[in-house]
Amino acid sequence: MVLPLRLIPRLAAAAAAAARFPPAAPSCAPRPVLRRAGSLRPALAMAYGAGSGADRRLLFRQLFEKESSTYTYLLADVADPDKPAVLIDPVDRTVDRDLNLIKELGLKLVYAMNTHVHADHVTGTGLIKTKLPGVKSVISKASGAKADHFVDHGDKIYFGNLFLEVRATPGHTAGCVTYVTGDADGQPSPRMAFTGDALIIRACGRTDFQGGSPDLLYQSVHSQIFTLPKDTLLYPAHDYKGFTVSTVEEEVAYNARLTKDKETFKTIMENLNLSYPKMIDVAVPANLVCGIQDPPTNI
């Protein structure tokens, strides 16, 4: 079935995610291009060139919510007359900011998407749907959460003539996915991957709750993220050290956890001794129902 703006069912050929591992990093390590934010993280990040030509089809913004150190990402096809847009990992506290930006830029928000069921903040998708009833929420089928559309590995989410490919990257939670810009003509170059908590810059998400598994996370990152082109830009759902973006090449070389062999990685993850997430008892139940809560100001 074809959904609005062509949310296409998964391709059979893509459903079998090969657990392939990239070759070891070369002895000549890549020069980092990872960008660190200044003391104030800008709400507006950049417009992005699409493909190899001068056409600036993709409008891209990276936004930040300081309480949970969460990044929200806005992407739109500004070459399309309707300027359709998607919002990845919105936060309830910053919904008004995000919707105001979308209005200022003259965009039409069509999808509010989550990479997984978050435990450290309440998603903004529920609030967005009350303010913009035409917007549809998106999350992975494996998450077990409610949404308008459920995605699986290999699905493509279209907004205008641009699309995001869905890659299943479980391990932080059982339902984590990474959204990757397309690899066809007219799509952004270099590619961009929105990794949620599966991979954060120089680290990764914890694996000790919500069906997490260090073994599965290691396999997911190495087979679904590290196999992307080395210049692919990696945008995580969180950052706690002031970083904004990395690349596949950098993380393959410098990630403090995921550069280790699998057994060492599992030992690291099983001995993090992290505290119980302070928002989990509020956030997870709300996020399982698309972020609906009453009232949001009490959270």
C-alpha positions as CSV (number, residue, x, y, z in Angstrom):
1,M,0.0,0.0,0.0
2,V,1.3,3.5,-0.8
3,L,0.9,5.9,2.0
4,P,0.8,9.7,1.7
5,L,4.1,11.1,0.3
6,R,5.0,7.5,-0.6
7,L,5.9,5.9,2.7
8,I,7.0,2.8,0.8
9,P,6.9,-0.8,2.3
10,R,10.2,-2.4,2.9
11,L,12.1,-3.9,0.0
12,A,12.5,-7.6,0.3
13,A,16.1,-7.4,-0.8
14,A,17.0,-5.0,2.0
15,A,15.3,-6.9,4.8
16,A,18.2,-9.2,5.3
17,A,20.7,-6.9,7.0
18,A,24.1,-8.5,6.5
19,A,26.2,-8.6,9.6
20,R,29.2,-7.5,7.6
21,F,32.1,-5.8,9.3
22,P,34.3,-3.1,7.7
23,P,38.0,-3.6,7.3
24,A,40.2,-2.4,10.1
25,A,41.0,1.3,10.1
26,P,44.1,2.0,8.1
27,S,47.3,2.9,10.0
28,C,47.0,6.5,8.7
29,A,44.1,7.7,10.7
30,P,41.7,10.2,9.1
31,R,41.9,13.8,10.0
32,P,38.8,14.6,12.2
33,V,36.2,16.9,10.7
34,L,33.9,16.5,13.7
35,R,32.4,19.8,14.7
36,R,32.0,20.9,18.2
37,A,29.4,23.5,19.2
38,G,30.3,26.7,20.8
39,S,28.9,27.9,24.2
40,L,25.6,28.6,22.5
41,R,24.3,25.9,20.1
42,P,22.6,27.6,17.2
43,A,19.1,26.6,16.4
44,L,19.7,27.1,12.7
45,A,22.4,24.9,11.2
46,M,22.7,25.0,7.4
47,A,21.1,24.5,4.1
48,Y,22.4,21.5,2.3
49,G,23.4,20.9,-1.4
50,A,21.6,18.0,-3.0
51,G,23.5,15.6,-5.4
52,S,26.5,16.8,-7.4
53,G,24.9,19.9,-8.9
54,A,24.3,23.4,-7.6
55,D,20.6,22.6,-6.8
56,R,20.0,23.3,-3.1
57,R,17.0,21.0,-2.7
58,L,17.5,19.9,1.0
59,L,17.0,22.4,3.8
60,F,18.5,21.1,7.0
61,R,18.4,22.4,10.5
62,Q,19.9,20.9,13.7
63,L,18.1,22.0,16.9
64,F,19.0,21.4,20.6
65,E,17.0,20.8,23.8
66,K,19.2,21.5,26.7
67,E,17.5,19.7,29.6
68,S,18.0,16.3,28.0
69,S,20.8,17.3,25.6
70,T,18.6,16.1,22.7
71,Y,19.1,17.0,19.1
72,T,16.0,17.4,16.8
73,Y,16.5,17.4,13.1
74,L,14.4,19.2,10.5
75,L,14.7,18.3,6.8
76,A,12.7,19.7,3.9
77,D,12.6,19.5,0.1
78,V,12.5,23.2,-0.7
79,A,12.5,22.5,-4.4
80,D,9.1,21.0,-4.1
81,P,6.3,23.6,-4.4
82,D,4.8,22.4,-1.1
83,K,8.2,22.3,0.7
84,P,7.3,19.1,2.6
85,A,9.3,18.5,5.7
86,V,10.1,15.8,8.4
87,L,11.1,16.3,12.0
88,I,13.2,13.7,13.6
89,D,13.2,13.1,17.4
90,P,11.2,16.2,18.5
91,V,11.0,17.0,22.2
92,D,7.8,18.1,24.0
93,R,9.5,21.1,25.6
94,T,10.6,22.6,22.3
95,V,7.5,21.9,20.1
96,D,6.5,25.6,19.9
97,R,10.0,26.6,18.9
98,D,10.2,23.9,16.2
99,L,6.7,24.7,14.8
100,N,7.5,28.4,14.7
101,L,10.6,27.7,12.8
102,I,8.7,25.6,10.3
103,K,6.2,28.4,9.9
104,E,8.9,31.0,9.4
105,L,10.6,28.9,6.7
106,G,7.3,28.3,4.9
107,L,7.5,24.5,5.2
108,K,4.7,21.9,5.4
109,L,5.5,19.3,8.1
110,V,4.3,15.9,7.0
111,Y,6.0,13.5,9.4
112,A,7.1,13.7,13.0
113,M,9.5,10.7,13.5
114,N,11.3,9.0,16.3
115,T,14.4,6.9,16.1
116,H,13.2,4.9,19.2
117,V,11.2,5.1,22.4
118,H,13.2,7.6,24.4
119,A,13.8,7.2,28.1
120,D,15.2,10.6,28.9
121,H,12.5,13.0,27.5
122,V,9.0,12.9,26.3
123,T,8.6,13.0,22.5
124,G,6.9,16.0,20.9
125,T,5.0,14.0,18.3
126,G,1.8,13.9,20.3
127,L,1.8,17.7,20.9
128,I,2.7,18.3,17.3
129,K,-0.3,16.3,16.1
130,T,-2.7,18.4,18.3
131,K,-1.3,21.6,16.9
132,L,-1.0,20.4,13.3
133,P,-3.6,17.6,12.8
134,G,-2.4,16.7,9.3
135,V,1.1,15.6,10.6
136,K,1.6,11.8,10.9
137,S,3.8,10.2,13.5
138,V,6.4,7.6,12.6
139,I,8.3,5.0,14.6
140,S,9.6,1.5,14.1
141,K,7.2,-1.4,14.3
142,A,9.6,-3.2,16.6
143,S,9.4,-0.4,19.2
144,G,5.9,-1.5,20.3
145,A,4.8,2.1,20.5
146,K,1.7,3.7,19.0
147,A,2.1,5.9,15.8
148,D,0.3,6.6,12.6
149,H,2.9,4.8,10.5
150,F,5.2,2.0,11.5
151,V,8.5,1.4,9.6
152,D,10.8,-1.6,9.2
153,H,14.3,-2.2,7.9
154,G,14.5,-1.2,4.2
155,D,11.5,1.1,4.2
156,K,11.8,4.5,2.4
157,I,10.1,7.6,3.7
158,Y,9.6,10.2,1.0
159,F,9.1,13.9,1.5
160,G,8.9,15.5,-1.9
161,N,11.6,14.1,-4.1
162,L,13.9,13.3,-1.2
163,F,13.7,10.2,1.0
164,L,15.1,8.6,4.1
165,E,16.0,4.9,4.2
166,V,15.2,3.0,7.4
167,R,17.9,0.8,8.8
168,A,17.2,-1.3,11.8
169,T,19.9,-0.7,14.5
170,P,18.6,-2.4,17.7
171,G,20.8,-2.8,20.8
172,H,20.2,0.4,22.8
173,T,16.5,-0.6,22.7
174,A,14.9,-3.4,20.8
175,G,13.2,-0.9,18.4
176,C,16.0,1.5,17.4
177,V,16.3,2.6,13.8
178,T,18.7,4.9,11.9
179,Y,17.3,7.1,9.2
180,V,19.7,7.6,6.3
181,T,19.4,10.0,3.3
182,G,19.1,8.3,0.0
183,D,21.9,7.2,-2.4
184,A,20.1,7.9,-5.7
185,D,20.6,10.9,-8.0
186,G,19.3,14.2,-6.6
187,Q,19.7,13.1,-3.0
188,P,22.1,14.8,-0.5
189,S,25.8,14.2,-0.9
190,P,27.5,13.2,1.2
191,R,24.9,11.1,2.8
192,M,23.5,11.8,6.3
193,A,22.6,9.3,9.0
194,F,20.4,10.1,12.0
195,T,21.6,7.4,14.4
196,G,19.4,8.0,17.5
197,D,21.1,6.5,20.5
198,A,22.6,3.6,18.7
199,L,25.7,5.6,18.0
200,I,26.6,8.9,19.7
201,I,29.8,10.8,18.9
202,R,32.8,8.8,20.2
203,A,30.5,6.5,22.2
204,C,27.1,4.8,22.0
205,G,23.8,4.5,23.9
206,R,23.6,2.3,27.0
207,T,22.3,-1.2,26.7
208,D,20.9,-2.1,30.2
209,F,17.2,-1.4,29.7
210,Q,14.3,-1.5,27.2
211,G,15.5,-4.7,25.6
212,G,19.0,-3.5,25.2
213,S,21.8,-5.8,24.2
214,P,25.5,-5.0,23.8
215,D,26.0,-7.9,21.4
216,L,23.1,-6.7,19.2
217,L,24.2,-3.0,19.3
218,Y,27.7,-3.9,18.2
219,Q,26.4,-5.9,15.3
220,S,23.9,-3.2,14.4
221,V,26.5,-0.4,14.3
222,H,29.1,-2.4,12.4
223,S,26.7,-3.8,9.8
224,Q,24.3,-0.9,9.3
225,I,26.3,2.3,10.1
226,F,30.0,1.6,9.7
227,T,29.3,0.1,6.2
228,L,28.0,3.4,4.9
229,P,30.3,5.5,2.8
230,K,33.2,6.8,5.0
231,D,32.2,10.5,4.4
232,T,28.6,9.9,5.6
233,L,27.7,12.6,8.2
234,L,26.5,11.1,11.5
235,Y,24.0,13.0,13.5
236,P,23.1,11.5,17.0
237,A,20.0,12.0,19.1
238,H,22.1,13.3,22.0
239,D,25.5,14.9,22.8
240,Y,26.9,15.8,26.3
241,K,30.3,17.2,25.3
242,G,29.5,19.9,22.8
243,F,29.8,17.9,19.6
244,T,27.4,18.3,16.7
245,V,28.4,15.9,13.9
246,S,30.9,13.2,13.0
247,T,31.5,10.9,10.1
248,V,31.7,7.2,9.5
249,E,35.4,7.4,8.9
250,E,36.0,9.2,12.2
251,E,33.9,6.8,14.3
252,V,35.5,3.8,12.8
253,A,38.8,5.2,13.8
254,Y,38.1,7.0,17.1
255,N,35.0,5.7,18.8
256,A,36.1,4.8,22.2
257,R,33.8,1.8,22.5
258,L,32.9,0.6,19.0
259,T,36.5,0.4,17.8
260,K,37.1,-2.5,20.2
261,D,36.5,-6.1,19.4
262,K,33.0,-7.4,20.3
263,E,34.0,-9.1,23.6
264,T,35.8,-6.1,24.8
265,F,32.9,-3.9,23.8
266,K,30.5,-6.2,25.8
267,T,32.7,-6.0,28.8
268,I,32.7,-2.2,28.6
269,M,29.0,-1.9,28.3
270,E,28.3,-4.4,31.1
271,N,30.4,-2.4,33.5
272,L,29.3,1.2,32.9
273,N,27.4,1.3,36.2
274,L,25.2,4.1,35.0
275,S,22.5,5.6,37.3
276,Y,18.8,4.9,36.7
277,P,17.5,7.4,34.1
278,K,15.6,10.1,36.1
279,M,12.9,10.5,33.4
280,I,12.4,6.9,32.4
281,D,9.3,6.2,34.5
282,V,7.6,9.3,32.9
283,A,9.1,9.3,29.4
284,V,8.7,5.6,28.4
285,P,5.0,5.3,29.2
286,A,4.3,8.6,27.4
287,N,6.4,7.7,24.4
288,L,4.7,4.4,24.0
289,V,1.5,6.3,23.2
290,C,3.1,8.9,20.9
291,G,4.1,11.3,23.7
292,I,0.6,12.0,24.9
293,Q,0.7,13.4,28.4
294,D,-1.4,15.7,30.6
295,P,-0.3,18.3,31.2
296,P,3.1,18.6,29.4
297,T,4.2,21.5,31.7
298,N,4.2,19.1,34.7
299,I,6.8,16.9,33.2
